[in-house]
Amino acid sequence: MKTLLVNCYLKDAESRLIYYRQMIQPFSEIAELKLEELNPEFDFAPYDAVVLTGSQWMLSERDVSEPVRAALRSLLLPVLGICFGHQLLARSFGAEVKRGPEFIDRMERIRFQPWRLFAGLGPEAEMRESHREYVTPESLERLGWEIGAVSPSCPVEAIRHPRLPLYGVQFHPERSEENGARLFCNFYDIVQSVRTGQG
């Protein structure tokens, strides 16, 4: 199995990518790519999954380029967007990203819907948060995307596409220890099901 890890960070990437690698490596080989290298002609065929990292980028201030968004819209592979990656995935399909009233940087108790992505986590679990912006629930509902988790600080903690295996989480599972590891395990169960035609 091979995962394309898309590095969205504007600075200090290496110290942050370590966490993603530690979570992905038990399940998959990893190839890394910078966000700006994505375009509609990019060949996703060698990969089984895509993980989009967090970033210091503020989408409410500056959008990403249309070629990057078009590349994401073309994806049929399982995708896990994390924090900024989650916002970018939603934004690429037309959702709205807004700046929140405060910067959230703490462990937060997340309340989950019974999705396969959250199997074994129970109805609630603590996850690491580090963000200022969020995807608006109204824009997701308009697009038909599903909302799978909420918290006291954010009305959209997780999303999925209505038909494709595209997932986003506002929190940081790669920095959430056992709970985060459980989520990555669930994601790769989904990836394996898609690979074998059962997902």
N, C-alpha and C positions, 0 to 999 in steps of 0.2 A: 504494500500500500504506500502511496506517496501523497504528501500534503504540500500544497503551495502556501507558504506563510508570507503574507503580504505585509511588509513593514511600512506602516503609515507614520511613524514617528518623525518629528521635525528635528529633534536633537536627543542626545543621550540614549540612542536606540539600543546599543549593545547591552547596557545594564538591564534594560527592560525585556529584551528578546530572550534572555536566559530563562525567564519564567515560562514563556511560551514553549520553548524547546523542551524544558523538563516535563511539561504536561503532555506534549505531543509524541515525544520519542518512544514511549512504551508501546505505541500503537502504529507508528508510521515513520517512514523516511520523510525528510524535510528538504524542500528546496525553498530558497528565500528570494524575494523580489521586492524592490521598492515600489511604492504606490504609483509614482509617476510613470513607471514603465508599463503599466497596464494600458491597453488600447483595444478597440474592437477586433483587431486582427490577431490578438494574442492567442496562442495555441494552448488551450487548457487540456488537450487530449491526454498528455502524459500523467495527469493528476487524478486522484480519487476524491480529493476534498480541498477546500480553500478556507484558510483562517485569516481574518482581517484584524489587525492589531488595534490597540488604542493609539492616541496621538494627542499632542498639544494643540492641534488644529481646532479652530472654532468655526463650525459651519455656518453659524448665524452671522458671522462677519465676512466670511469668504468661502464661496462654494468651490468644490473640486472641479477639474476640467470635465467637459462633456465626454471626451474619449474614455476617461476613467469610468465615468458613470455608465456609459454605453457598454463597456466591457463587463461590468457587474450585472447589467440587465441581461446579458447574453448567457449567463451561467445557468447550467442545468445540474451541475455537481452539487453535493452537499456543501453548504457554506456556514461557517460560524463567525459572525461579526461580533467583536468585543469592544464595548464602550464606544469610542469614536467609530470603530469598524461597524458596529451595530447602527449607529446614526447614519453613516455613509451608505450602508446597504439600503436603509429605508429612504434616504434622500434620493438615491439613484432611481428609485421607482416612483418618486414624486411626493413623498411624505415631507412634512414640515419639521424642521429642527429649531428649537427655541432656546434662548439663554434663560437659565433658572435664576431665582432670587439670590442663591448662595452657592459657593463651591462646596460640594459634598466630598469629604475625604475621611472615611471611617468604615468600620464594619457596619453593615445594615441588615436588618432582618427582612428577608424577601418572602413574599407569599406567592406560591406557585399554583398554576393550573396543573391538572394531571397529565402533562405531556410526557412523552417518552424521553425527551431531553432531560427531564427532572426526576426520572425514576430513582428511587432509593433515597431521595432527599427529604421526603415527607412533605406535608403541606406548607411548611416554613423552614427556612435555613438561613444562616448568616453568610453573607458574601461581602467581599471588599468592594467599596465604592470609591471612585476618584473622578468626579466629573462636575461640570458646570451646566452643560447643555443636555437637552432631552428631546425625544421625538414626541410630537403631540398626538394624543390618542384620537382626536377628531380626524386628523389627516390619515391615520392608519385605517380607521373605520371606513372612510370614504374610498380607500383603495382596496378594501377587502382583506387587509392583513389582520392576523389574529394577535391579540395581546395575551401573553402567557404568564406574566408575573407583575406584581406591583410592590411598592414599599411605602413607608410613611413619607419618604422624601421625593419619590418619583412615581408618576402614574403609569409609566411604561418601562418595565424592567426587562421584558423579553418579548420578542415578536417572531412570527413565522409567516412565510408566504402561504397563501391559501392552497396552492397546488404543488409547488416545488419545495425541495428540502433546503430552504434558505432560512436560517435562524440568526437572530441577533440578541445579545444580552447587554444591558447597560452596565452591569457590574463586571468585576474582573475575576473570572474563575481561575485564571492562571496565578492569582495571588490570594486564593481562598483555601489553600491547603486541602484537607480531605474532601470538603464539599465541592471545591473546584475540580479536584481529580475525579470525583464521581460524575460531574457534568461532562468532562472530556471523555470519560469512558462511555457514557451514554451517547455522546455525539458520534464516536467511532463505531458504536453498535449500529447507529443509523447509517453511517457511511458503508459499513459492511453489507447491510441489507440492500442498499441501493446498488452496490457492486454485483450482488448475486440476484438482482431483479426481484427482491422481496420487499423493498422499501417503497 
